[in-house]
Amino acid sequence: MAVWQEFKYEFRLIRREEISQLVTGYCVYEKKKNREIKNPKQIKLKNGRPAIKGTCASCGKPIFRIGKLTK
């Protein structure tokens, strides 16, 4: 592989890891914004909109956020 192709491949891997770690949402139980979502899963609502479902990293309660997992 050329040097550029190797760099491009490594950059994509790093970017995917960063995106998966930066998923945040509003915790209703703690009433705080920007709480990290553990084990985020992409789901689809009844009206077809994408959403993210997971658990709060600090309290362990369920968190829900409307939007796509990868932006």
Buried (B, 14 or more C-beta within 10 A) or exposed (E): EEEEEEEEEEEEEEEEEEEEEEBBBBBEEEEEEEBBBEEBEEEEEEEEEEBBBBBBBEEEEEBBBEEEBEE
